[in-house]
Amino acid sequence: MAESNLPKTKDLTQCGICLLVIEEPKALPCLHSFCLKCLTKWAEGRKVTVMCPLCRQDFPIPTEGVKGFITNFVINTLKDRQEMAEKLQSKDARFVCSCCKATETNAEAFCADCCGFICQECGMRHKKVVIMQSHKTFPFVELQSGKVDIKSVMRQEHCKKHKGQILEFYCKTCDVLVCVGCTVVDHSGHTLVNLQSATDEQRSEIKYLTIDCRKVSQVVEKSLKCVDKVRYNLQKSEKKAKDDLLQAAEELRKQVLAEIRQKEIDMEAQITLAAAENIKQIDAQMDSLQLQQTRFETALQMASEVTQTGSDHDLALVFSSLKSSLRQLGDMTAEDVDETLGKIEFTRSRCALSPMPNLGSLSVGSKKEATQARHTTAMLASGSDTKASPVSPSTLITKVRSSANVSGIGSPVQGVQASVQSKTMNDGTWKLSKQFGSGQLSRGRDIAITSGGDFIVTDSDKGSVLHFLSQSGTLKRKLDISQGLKSVQASRPWNIVVSTDGRIFTTQWTSDVNVYDANGTFKYQFVTRSPSNVSCTAQNAERLMGLAIDNQGCVLVGECTRKYISKHSLDGSHISSIKVPIPPVYLTVTPHDHIIVSSGWGGTAHILDTRGNILHTISRPSAVSCWQPYGICYTPDDDIYLANCASGSDGGIYRYSSSGQYLGCIIKDVDVPACLTLCDDGNTLAVVEVRNVKVFSRQ
């Protein structure tokens, strides 16, 4: 197997640049040889080093340039040997004598010293002339028959300094071949050995070095096979992952379609029921009005007949009864008609499936993250909290979930409340996975995740501080945001959100919203605008707290003193404002564009529509005595997580449905929790206490 990996003669004599037979071979220190012309062109523009085109190693260029690299005489020998072997194997090949150039006579032997072919006559001269008698000649017959190995026909190199002298000695002092003349003139006193002794020693040394090199080569060969296997496994697993994804998507499509169909049936039944109930009320009102109309018609007809066609005797007899009846009917008030009974309206949800169900997750092996898997959730669409950031490195594999949401009847009819109760999913068990920030935070208020996957926490105790923390809890930066703000004196930071383009927005108990880039550099600030139905006096100075980003990418800012929410574009331009019933200390927006507002110490929380009307109230759990709803987040399961900022047994994270129904306390291992944020995977929850950040994982 090792021999099969050795380069063939043809490969050694082929230039790795032009892919032709090497001319004027120059060898780099890595032993790869190239044509002098090709290597010179390859090194154009390089002054210090040149990179080997084959193994991509860099080597310093000699002072005399590319031509200063060693000449690979082995290549020349191999070329001559290969050329001779090809000619000897050819039946029609003719060899012209290199000495007499006689074309009519074929050469019959090869002279290694002359490096040429000789005919029979020139061969006789080699035996007669004294200077040629020592030349080594090889008859073609012996070469073709194999009696003489063609490998023994070696080129005899001559000394360039002493013409005609063969390089037959090796100077161990200088590591060069020398002739007899060189030994006397230039290498006197050096360690000299004959060429045969030197090459025997060199072959022995190369043999031992080759053994170690071959062992390493075998390891590399195994690694190559392993890499090839890994490549094959990757292609195979890629196909399987795509097939599994296709199957999961198809099954989920069927499941979602089935759920949608069931919701359609339920909604149709509710419409039918609502219409039937309204028909009963309409028919009852119609019967009542028809009876009244009959009484009026009878009384009016009697009055007309008796006054116009009746006799005086007839009028006198019925006058008392007719007068009483007419007075009674004249004092009656017509029954009001409830026009809303004639209307049933279906309002299509902006997103019929929100949040969208997860198809599953990918676990991708990565050399850069050898100690942990990199998990990427494959989702059809995102329905996570608008304050959540891209999936953090600590993201866990998301369980496959599915849900569908169909809007209920837009306006409930009289006597009928039509609604669709979504399924309550098991929230699982939340376990504390890590805790950090102790000794760094003075009074944590809010938390978000930056575009780079780090936590960013507001600290409002002793100044304006933003803490940038890694997922492991290492403090990366502590930014004093009061520095550099000349227009408005910075105060204690409260809420914080991060937009999809990485901009950081903060409120600081003042009338301004400050905006920073992803590195924490102050960019600009803007002010809110109260709606026309909110009174503004000198005594009710604005105090901004709540912050959220809605589904259109706009910034919602909550003003707590005057109780309104101001909507702005990312550059701060004002869009609209609405009045809200409670101080908006914390805000979040659902995928249905509902606004969830908590008043903090005010003890109330509501789900509002886009006009500020209360849709649902998030009530205090009966077992809780101290109720201070602070931070809120909306989950991919259509649930609401709310932090009760209380100490002792009342403090914790409480779970509600999208309609405000209490579902239980999911986390108690927190003390005075101010705010929380849910990572995109839906299974990692970060909670800010007064002086700590706790990260929980869903089991």
Secondary structure as GFF3:
##gff-version 3
##sequence-region A 1 699
A	DSSP	alpha_helix	2	5	.	.	.	ID=ss1
A	DSSP	alpha_helix	9	12	.	.	.	ID=ss2
A	DSSP	beta_strand	25	27	.	.	.	ID=ss3
A	DSSP	beta_strand	33	35	.	.	.	ID=ss4
A	DSSP	alpha_helix	36	42	.	.	.	ID=ss5
A	DSSP	beta_strand	49	51	.	.	.	ID=ss6
A	DSSP	beta_strand	58	60	.	.	.	ID=ss7
A	DSSP	three_ten_helix	66	68	.	.	.	ID=ss8
A	DSSP	beta_strand	70	71	.	.	.	ID=ss9
A	DSSP	alpha_helix	73	89	.	.	.	ID=ss10
A	DSSP	beta_strand	109	111	.	.	.	ID=ss11
A	DSSP	beta_strand	116	118	.	.	.	ID=ss12
A	DSSP	alpha_helix	120	128	.	.	.	ID=ss13
A	DSSP	three_ten_helix	130	132	.	.	.	ID=ss14
A	DSSP	beta_strand	137	139	.	.	.	ID=ss15
A	DSSP	alpha_helix	140	145	.	.	.	ID=ss16
A	DSSP	three_ten_helix	150	152	.	.	.	ID=ss17
A	DSSP	beta_strand	169	171	.	.	.	ID=ss18
A	DSSP	beta_strand	176	178	.	.	.	ID=ss19
A	DSSP	alpha_helix	180	185	.	.	.	ID=ss20
A	DSSP	beta_strand	192	194	.	.	.	ID=ss21
A	DSSP	alpha_helix	195	308	.	.	.	ID=ss22
A	DSSP	alpha_helix	312	331	.	.	.	ID=ss23
A	DSSP	three_ten_helix	339	342	.	.	.	ID=ss24
A	DSSP	beta_strand	358	364	.	.	.	ID=ss25
A	DSSP	beta_strand	374	379	.	.	.	ID=ss26
A	DSSP	beta_strand	430	436	.	.	.	ID=ss27
A	DSSP	beta_strand	444	449	.	.	.	ID=ss28
A	DSSP	beta_strand	455	459	.	.	.	ID=ss29
A	DSSP	beta_strand	465	469	.	.	.	ID=ss30
A	DSSP	beta_strand	475	480	.	.	.	ID=ss31
A	DSSP	beta_strand	496	498	.	.	.	ID=ss32
A	DSSP	beta_strand	504	507	.	.	.	ID=ss33
A	DSSP	beta_strand	512	516	.	.	.	ID=ss34
A	DSSP	beta_strand	522	527	.	.	.	ID=ss35
A	DSSP	beta_strand	544	549	.	.	.	ID=ss36
A	DSSP	beta_strand	555	559	.	.	.	ID=ss37
A	DSSP	beta_strand	564	568	.	.	.	ID=ss38
A	DSSP	beta_strand	574	579	.	.	.	ID=ss39
A	DSSP	beta_strand	586	589	.	.	.	ID=ss40
A	DSSP	beta_strand	595	598	.	.	.	ID=ss41
A	DSSP	three_ten_helix	600	602	.	.	.	ID=ss42
A	DSSP	beta_strand	605	608	.	.	.	ID=ss43
A	DSSP	beta_strand	614	617	.	.	.	ID=ss44
A	DSSP	beta_strand	629	634	.	.	.	ID=ss45
A	DSSP	beta_strand	639	644	.	.	.	ID=ss46
A	DSSP	three_ten_helix	648	650	.	.	.	ID=ss47
A	DSSP	beta_strand	652	657	.	.	.	ID=ss48
A	DSSP	beta_strand	662	667	.	.	.	ID=ss49
A	DSSP	beta_strand	675	678	.	.	.	ID=ss50
A	DSSP	beta_strand	684	688	.	.	.	ID=ss51
A	DSSP	beta_strand	693	698	.	.	.	ID=ss52
###
